[in-house]
Amino acid sequence: WKSIELDPCLMMNFQIVDNDQKLIEEGRDFDALKQALEEDTNKAISGLEKNLSLKQEAITQWSFDDLKPIKHDMGDHFVLAFPTLIYKNNEIQLTVTHDEDLSKRLNRRALRALMLLQIPHTVKYLQKNIPKMHDIAMLGADIATRNALIEQVLLAAAGHLIDGGNIQTKADFTNKIQSVESGLTSAVNSLAELLYQVLKTLKSCQRLLRTCKNLQLMKSVNDMQAQIQSLFFDGFLESIAFEKLENYPRFLKAIEIRIERMDLNPAKEQLSLKEIQPWQEELEKMQGIQSDRAAWPEAWTELRWMIEEFRVSLFAQGVKTEFPISAKRLNKQLEKINAMS
């Protein structure tokens, strides 16, 4: 097609208005409008950090105001800012962002770590007494170090106990401490047993994959190895919901069935591989954009689990999926994600 230069007066004019339909900005270049507003928002957020002391480091207790949205007046419009806790490199920090969804996810993660700091005696006991921790460390040695796995088990168990509540105030947080402390040992024991069984099955799958010598099936082997890497990454325990971890035995069972069947019916395996490959590429693309799974938008996480269920439906018919799944449903979810971009 031949490119055509349109007269500016023939191009669409975009108007940005507030809730009262008052004009904030207008222009014919939508990307330029978006960038200008983002710059204004980022400046406002930066100003809030300085003026309201919304930047703290090395937090060990609730030493900050409520984690509730702050309305910042910009004159002709206002910006909503969200106080956000970040847990990184074993330290909790407080900052602020304009992304509500991201703020909720990061707060949820950091509050687990902050909660554990409030019950040091229980944590110290569990660090030395997690059931089958020696075996777990051996089985998971290529995923994370022993100490990292211990920390992830504790964080994941704490998350299981507190994620049902919407903690925004010091009172909310304080009220949770006793229930988390009383339930943590049981939650850790259940999680450790599940993790042990999952890692044992993982090793079995990896051994089966290493024994595959059929060159025609090497693409399938590589695909399963990529799937395993996307399921078992350093930090996977604290990055996923407990109920999703409970699906891991089923995902691994599907891999075992696939390995058994692909030699018997390589043609069917190749057809199914063609169906799943574009979705695995989408997953890797998301990983390239944001390596921290805990910071993924909810729609991305939903697509990620849909892809896992689609694998089960393709390669292990007879193993139940958690919900109905098809390529059509995946495409619909991807369209939803693209519309958000």
WOLINBEL-V976396 format. One record per pair of residues at least 24 apart in sequence whose C-alpha atoms are under 8 Angstrom apart, sorted by the first residue. I is the first residue (numbers start at 1). J is the second residue. Records with the same first field share a line. If there is no record, write none. Layout:
I: J / J
This chain:
18: 77
24: 76 / 77
41: 79 / 98
42: 98
44: 72 / 74 / 79
45: 81 / 96 / 97 / 98
49: 95 / 96
54: 83 / 94 / 95 / 96
55: 93 / 94 / 95 / 96
56: 93 / 94 / 95
57: 91 / 92 / 93 / 94
58: 91 / 92 / 93
59: 91 / 92 / 93 / 94 / 114
60: 92 / 114 / 117
61: 114 / 117 / 118
62: 170
65: 169 / 170
66: 168 / 169 / 170
67: 167 / 168 / 169
68: 168
85: 110 / 111
86: 110
87: 113
101: 297 / 298
102: 295 / 296 / 297
105: 294 / 295
106: 294 / 295
108: 159 / 163
109: 159 / 238 / 294
112: 155 / 156 / 158 / 159 / 162
113: 155
115: 158 / 173 / 177
116: 155 / 158
118: 177
119: 177 / 181
122: 181
123: 154
126: 185
127: 151
130: 188 / 189 / 192
131: 189 / 192 / 193
132: 192 / 193 / 196
133: 192
135: 196
136: 192 / 195 / 196 / 199
139: 196 / 199 / 200 / 203
140: 199
143: 232 / 233 / 234
144: 234 / 235
152: 235 / 237 / 238
153: 188 / 191 / 192 / 237 / 238
154: 188
155: 238
156: 237 / 238 / 241 / 242
157: 184 / 187 / 188 / 191
158: 184 / 187
159: 238
160: 187 / 241 / 242
161: 187
194: 246
197: 249
198: 248 / 249 / 252
201: 249 / 252
202: 252
205: 252 / 255 / 256
208: 256 / 259
209: 259
217: 262 / 266
220: 269 / 270 / 273
223: 277
224: 255
227: 280
238: 294
239: 293 / 294
240: 294
250: 319
251: 308 / 309 / 312
254: 311 / 312 / 315 / 316 / 319
255: 315 / 316
257: 315 / 316
258: 315 / 316
269: 315
272: 314 / 315
276: 310 / 311
279: 307
280: 307
299: 333 / 336 / 337
300: 337
303: 330 / 333 / 334
306: 330
